[in-house]
Structure formats: structure tokens, C-alpha cells
Amino acid sequence: MLALLGLGLHPSIARAFRSPAQSSGNQAAAPASSTAPERPALHGIPTPPGYRIGAGDNLEINVWKEPEASVQSVIVRPDGKITLPLVKEVDVLGLTPSELEKLLVAKLSNK
């Protein structure tokens, strides 16, 4: 079991608090998601609905009963990748926290 426990937002990333439609200049409302809301972020800052992971984001990843695969803090590099134990480099740019969780579960299942 994998838990993406937090997504710390870099203070200079204002786009985190805008919907993807607003970020692109389109003022139309983004469609409501039928999935469960994203998990809360580190430091008590909620992850905005539909938030996409970007360069500079700080992720906390915990793998149940696998402390060697867990990471307390990993910063998304400018190239959009993170480096994790067991799975090495992972391209996370543009993923939602839920999508990242599913990707990591799949990668760890193959180990």
C-alpha cells in the first residue's frame, strides 16, 4: 500500500491556487471531478482540486511496511522528475497526486 501523504507547495508557485482553466487564461470553470478529493498537503495547506504537480513541489511519499521505499521529502526537479528508492527516476510533472500514487503503486508492484 502506498500513501502520498503530502504535497508541499513552494511559496512562489501561485498557479497552485488556480484551476487549470484559469492558468491558461480560459475563465471557464473546470468540470467537477467524480473522484474523491485530493489528500491535504503538508503544512496544513490543502491541495486545490485538480492540482497538477509541478517543478519545485515538495512531495512526501510513504509506502506501508516498506520504510526503505518511503521518502520524507523530495523536491520535483526542473525537468519534472523525482528520484526515489527502488524505482529510481519518475516523471511526475503534470500528474495529480492521485495519478502519482497509482503510478508508484504500479512501479513498486513490478519490484
C-alpha positions in Angstrom: 0.0 0.0 0.0 1.3 3.4 -1.0 0.3 6.7 0.5 1.1 10.1 -1.0 0.7 11.9 2.3 1.6 15.3 1.3 2.3 17.8 -1.4 4.1 20.8 -0.1 3.6 23.8 -2.3 6.6 26.1 -2.9 5.6 29.6 -1.7 6.4 31.2 -5.1 4.0 28.8 -7.0 0.9 30.9 -7.4 -0.5 28.6 -10.1 -1.2 26.1 -7.3 -4.3 28.1 -6.3 -5.7 28.5 -9.8 -7.6 25.9 -11.7 -6.0 24.6 -15.0 -8.6 26.7 -16.9 -7.6 29.9 -15.1 -3.9 29.2 -15.5 -4.3 29.0 -19.3 -6.3 32.3 -19.4 -9.6 30.5 -20.1 -12.0 31.6 -17.5 -14.4 28.6 -18.0 -15.0 26.5 -14.9 -13.2 23.2 -14.8 -15.5 20.2 -14.7 -16.3 18.7 -11.3 -14.4 15.5 -10.5 -16.3 12.4 -9.6 -13.3 11.0 -7.7 -12.5 11.6 -4.0 -10.8 14.9 -3.2 -7.1 15.1 -3.2 -5.3 14.5 0.1 -4.3 17.5 2.2 -0.9 19.0 1.7 2.0 19.2 4.1 2.0 22.2 6.5 -1.8 22.2 6.5 -2.2 23.8 3.1 -5.0 21.9 1.2 -4.2 20.7 -2.3 -6.5 22.6 -4.7 -8.9 20.3 -6.6 -7.4 19.3 -10.0 -3.9 20.4 -8.9 -1.1 19.2 -11.1 2.3 18.5 -9.7 4.9 21.0 -10.9 8.6 21.7 -10.6 9.6 22.9 -7.1 6.8 20.9 -5.4 7.8 19.1 -2.2 6.4 15.5 -2.0 6.2 13.2 1.0 5.8 9.6 -0.1 5.2 6.7 2.4 5.0 3.1 1.4 3.2 1.0 4.0 5.5 -1.6 5.7 8.3 -0.5 3.3 10.3 2.2 5.1 13.2 1.9 2.6 10.9 2.9 -0.2 9.4 5.9 1.7 10.7 9.4 1.3 10.0 12.2 3.8 10.7 15.0 1.4 11.6 15.0 -2.3 11.6 18.1 -4.5 10.3 17.9 -8.1 13.3 18.9 -10.2 13.0 21.5 -13.1 12.9 18.6 -15.5 9.8 17.3 -13.8 11.3 14.2 -12.3 11.9 12.9 -8.8 14.4 10.2 -7.7 13.0 7.5 -5.3 14.5 4.4 -3.7 13.7 1.2 -5.6 12.1 2.8 -8.6 14.8 5.4 -9.4 13.7 8.3 -11.6 10.0 9.0 -12.0 8.5 11.7 -14.3 5.8 13.4 -12.2 5.3 16.7 -14.0 1.6 17.4 -14.7 0.3 14.5 -12.7 -2.3 14.9 -9.9 -1.4 13.4 -6.5 -3.8 10.5 -7.2 -2.2 9.8 -10.6 1.2 9.8 -9.0 0.0 7.4 -6.3 -1.3 5.0 -9.0 1.9 5.3 -11.0 4.1 4.5 -8.0 1.9 1.5 -6.9 2.4 0.1 -10.4 6.1 0.7 -10.4 6.6 -0.8 -6.9 4.4 -3.8 -7.9 7.0 -4.7 -10.5 9.8 -4.8 -8.0 
